[in-house]
Amino acid sequence: IPICTLLQRFITVQCSAVKNPIVLTLLQHFFITSFTEESIKYLAFHLFIHFYLREKYSAQKEQRIYYHVAIFLGLCFGSFETLSYGIRYTDILFFRIFTAVILHGSLAAFYVPIALRKDGIPVALFAVPVLLHGFYDLFAAMQGFFIYCSFALIYFSIRYAYQQLRKI
């Protein structure tokens, strides 16, 4: 989380020249927040499976372990992020306590097919959790009716994670 926060602050300073509030809002939610958090989360998962799990478990035989680890790391990241946001933004804390941790855990299920590929990271596949996370943040910031849109995104990501676990 500290690395993610430092990276987000650096990018925020670089984007401070943008004067259009709509563009700045989209940059904030989709690039500064979503892309950096999902990248750091994926990197942690990839390093963990590369240095620890590959030694013990074959990817084809034990995919369930990979999904469990990804979801666990996502839940941990979401928990720390919620604590961090709770200190800085107390107005949305109640909403984030019940949604952010679940979202991060379920979005991490998208990392397993990416990590198991031998030919690099497919940008389109990585874009899905980044976009879902970006829309979640955007809708949560807009509040009101848009909170329901955040719940729909959480439902979609949980359903994806559940379907992936059912396939195995």
N, C-alpha and C positions, 0 to 999 in steps of 0.2 A: 504494500500500500504506500509506503513512503516513496518508493521509486515512481510509482504511478502518479502520486501527487506532485512530485518535482517535475516530471515530464509534462503533466497537464499545465503547471504554472509556466513552464518554458514556452509551450505552444501558445498559451494565452497571451503572453507578452508579444510573441511574434504576430499574432492575429489582431493585436490592439489597433493596428492602423485601419482596420475595416470599420467604416462608419455606418454602413447600412445595418439597421437593427435586425432585420429579418435574416440577412446573411450571417450576421454575428451569432444570432440564436441557433441557426442551423449548424454553424461551425462548432459552437459550444457543445451541443448535444450529440452530434454525429461524429465529429472528429476529435475534439479535445477530450470529451468524456468517454464516449462509446469506443472509439477506435483504440485509444490508449489503454483503457481498462481491459478490453477483450484481448488485445495484443499481449499485455503483461500476464493475463490469466492463461492464455494459450501457451506462452513461453514457459511458465511454471509447470504446466501439465506436460508439455513436450520434454522438458529437461528431466522431469521426474520419471516418465516412462522410458526415456532414452538411457538414463543412468541407473535406474533401479528395476523397473518392471521387465524390461526386455531380457534381463539376465535370468529372471525367474519364471516368466510366463510367456508362452508362445502367443502371438497376437491372434492367430486363427482359433486356437483352442480356448483361450481365456479372455475373449472380448468383454465378457461381463465384468471382469476385474477392471479393465480399462475404463468402462463406463462408470463404475462405482467410484473409482479414483477421480475421474474428471468431475463428477457431480459433487463429490466431497470437497475437492479443491474449490469448486465454484461456490459452494455453501460457505466455506471458510472465508473466501474473498468477499462475498456478499455481507457476511457478518462484520468483518473489519470495516468495510466501506460504510455500513449502516452506523457503526460507532463513530466513524469519522464525520459523516454527514450530520449525525445527531449533535455533535459538538458545534459544528458550523451553522447548520440550518435547522433550528428547532421547530419551525413551522410545518415542515413536511415529515417530521420524524415518525409520527404515528402511522402514516401511510407506508413509509419505507420499511418500517419494522416488519410489516406483514407481507410485503411484496418483493423488496430488493433481494433478500436472501434467496427466496424461491426462484426468482428470475435468474440470478447468477448461477445457481445450481443447475437449473434445467438448460440454460444456454451452453453450459460446459459440455453437454452431451453432443453438441455439434463438433467438438474438437476431436473426438475419437476417429471418425472417418478421415479427417484431415491428417491426423498424426500417423495413421496406419498406411497412408499412401507412400509409395516409394519414389514417386516422381515429383516431389515438391509440394508446396502449399497451393491448392487451387484457390485463386482469388475469389471466384464466385461463391465457393462453399464457405470461405471465411467471412464473406460479406453478409451472409444471412444473420449470424449472431450479432454482428456489428450494427446492422440496420434495425434488428429487433430491439436491441439495447438502446439505440439512438431514439427510436420512436417512443419507447417506454419513458425515457428521460424527458423527451419533449412533451408528451402527454401529461406526465406527472407535474411538470413545471407549469403547464397551462391550467391544471386543476379543473374544477367544475365537472362538466359532462365528460371531459377527456380522460378523467380517472378511469371510467369504464373501458375506454380504449386500451389503457394500460393493463387492465385485468384480462382483456381479450388476448393481448400479446403474451401475457404470462400463461394463460390457458394453452395457447398454441405451442409455446416452448415446452411446457410440461407434457403435453400430448406427444410431441416429437420424442422427448426423452423416454417416455413410457413405451412408445412404439419401437424404439431402437432396442430397448431391453427385452421386449417381447419377442423380437426376431431371433434372439440368441437362444 
